[in-house]
Amino acid sequence: MVRISEFQLKDVVSISDGRKLGNIGDIDINLDTGKIESIIVGGSGKVFGFFGKEEEFIIPWNSIVKIGADVILVRFRDQSYMQQQLQEPK
């Protein structure tokens, strides 16, 4: 069993590109079934919560590939991030 406080400390990483998405800020629970429907990940865009715009990602529970000791691996592909990577000069 895992406590939510332990769950929130783990880094959430996309297996499609290896990018750290952030940490779990919240979870959606279906009250009828008692099951977790999705996790809500706050992005790592803010500095001490003050500067910049923090992205929020909603990741369905069935997109979680593996929950490890320090990391949660998810299947996630953010279209805006992919477009930004294509536009940046190398």
Helices and strands as residue ranges (DSSP letters): H 4-7, E 11-14, E 20-30, E 35-42, E 56-60, G 61-63, E 64-67, E 71-74, H 79-87
